[in-house]
Amino acid sequence: MKSKVIILLTMLCASLLGVAQDVSQEIVIDTNALPYLQKAEFSVLGFGANYEFPISKVLSLDSELGFSSGAHIPNDEVKFQKSVFNPSLYVKTELKYYYNRYVRVAKKLPTRNGEGSYFAIQNKFLTQRLFDSKSPLSAIMMYEVHWGIQRNVYKNFLFNFHIGLGHSYDFTTTGSAFYTAVGLKASYILSSKKITRSSFDKFW
């Protein structure tokens, strides 16, 4: 009788240990899921406020509003003209597909704050310059397909690089052009919390 009780207790302990291991594995997977990121971003062309949130285990939507150098399309070529005190306003959305995060987990490489490599589709609308009526440049829509990397270089700092192909359309002159899409930017993470309706309650 005692031997049967010992056997039952052993089996129960083994099953509980297996459940605990499964739970711990699930927790590890969850901690490596794509995060919610509220960021301040800085690039060669400008700066903006950004919110990136996951829509699946491998897809995220990156939306941004900010100020940038103005642009136009003379002779089928996109040209930017930098002016610190006379910027253009831009709105950008980017759909990212992270294809190697599970590989990074398996190799015990960091995945904090969305580290990984990705393919992306991006569109960006750039207004005319805000304050210069004599040379306002153009309102432009830019579409891109690119490959990129995102790395956490310090506690709350991200480095992002991408390269690909883009097409732009000038609403002011009706011109258009293809261009090589190269981007380099640094981001500071302001928060890793999900933005919900209650996030705006303090403003009402």
N, C-alpha and C positions, 0 to 999 in steps of 0.2 A: 504493500500500500504506500509506504513511504517512498519507494523508488518511483512509483507512478506520479506522486505529487511532485517529486524533484524533476521528473521529466517534463511535466506540464509547466512547471515554473520556468524551466530552462527554455522551453519553446515560446512561452509568453515573453520572456526577456529578449529573446532573439527577434521576435516579431516587432516588439517595441523599439528595439535598436534599429531595425530596418526602416521603420516609419520615421524615426528621428533622422536617419541619414538621408531619406528622401526629402524631408522637409528642409534640411540644411542645404541640399543640392538645389531645391527650388529657390531658396533665398539667395544663393549665389547667382543663379540665372537672373532673378529679378533685379539684383543690384547691378547687373551688367546690361540691363535694358536701356534703351535710348532715353535720355533725361529731358526734362523741361528746363530750358535755359533762357533767362532774360539777360541780355547783353548790351554793352556799349561797344560799338565797333569802329575801328579806325583803319583807313586805307590810304593809299597814295592820293586818291582823288577826293576823299571826303570822310565824313563820319556820320554815324546814325545810331538809332535805338533799335534793338532786334529782339525778336521772340521766336525761339525754335522749339517745336513740340513734336512728340512722336505720334504717328498715326497708325503704326504697326510696329512689329519687332525690328524691322529693318528700314522702314521709311520714316522720314521726318519732314515737316513743312517749316521752312525758315522764312519769316516775314520781317521786313525792315522799312523804316522811314528815316530819312536823313537829308543832309546837305552835301552837294557834290560840285565839282567843277562843271561849268556849262559846256555844251557840245554842239556841233553842227556837222553836216555831211557835204563838204565841197568836193567836187570831182570824184564822187563815189568812194570817199574815204572818211571814216569817223575821226574827227579831231576834237580834242578837249582843250579848253582855255581856262587856266586856273586863275581864280581871283578870290582871295580870302574874304573880302568884304562885299562880294557880289556873287553869291553861290546860286546854284539851281537846287530845287527840291526834287527828291527822288522817292519812289515807292518801289519796293522789290519783293518778289516772292520766289522761293527756290524749293523745289521738291528734290530731296536727297535719297538715294538708295545706298545704304551702307552694306557692302558686300563681304566684308572680312572681319566683322566684330567677333563672330564665333571662333574664327581661326586665332584671333588675338587672345581670346579667353583660353583656348586650348594650349597656346604657347606661353601662357601666363604673362602676356604683355598687357600694359595698362589700357583700360577702356573708360577711364573716368571722364566725365563731362563730354561724352560723345566722341571720344578718340576713335579714329578709324579712317578708312579710305572709302570713297563713294563716287558714284556717277550722279549727275544732277541735270535737271531741266530748270532754267531760270528765265524770268522775264522782269524787265526793269523799265519803268517809265520815268523819264527825266524831263522836267519842265524847262521853260526858258529861264534865263537869269531873273532873279527876283527884283533887282533895283536899277538895272541899266536899260533904259528905253531906247538908247541910241544903238547899242549893239547887244540885243537880248539873246542872240544865238537862236537855238531851235528847241522845240519840244520833240523828244525822240522816244521811240519804243525800241527796246533792245531785247532780243531773244537769244538764249545760249544753250548749248549742250556741252557739258564739260566733265572732266575727271578731276577729283580733288582729294586732299588729305586734311585732316583736322587733328591737331595735337595739343595736349595740355602741357604747356611749357613750365608753368608754375602753378601754385595753388588755385588761383582764380583767373589765370590768363590762358587764352587759347591762341594758337597760331593756325592760320588757314591759307592754303595755296590751291589754286585750280588753274587748269589749262584746257582749252577746247576751241569750239568754233561758234561764231555768233553771226546774227543778221540784224541790222538796224533799219528803222524807217523814220524819216524826218517828216513830221506833220506840217512843219512850217514851209519847207521848200519842195516837199513830195519826193525828195531824193531817197535813195536806199544804198546799202553797202554791206558786204560781208566783211568780217574782221576776225582776227585771231584773239580769242578770249583768254586773257591772262589776268589773274587776280591774286593779290597778296594782302592780307589784312591781319590785324591783331584785335582780340576781343577781351574785354574784362567782364567777368560774370557777376552781375548784380544780384541775381537770385536764381535758385534752381527749383522754385516752387511753381506749381501749375496756376495759371491765371484763371480764376473763376468769377462768377457774378459777385460773390462776397468780397472779392479783392477790391471792388470799387465802392463798397458800402461806406468806407471812411470819407469818400469825397462828396457824399450826399448829405 
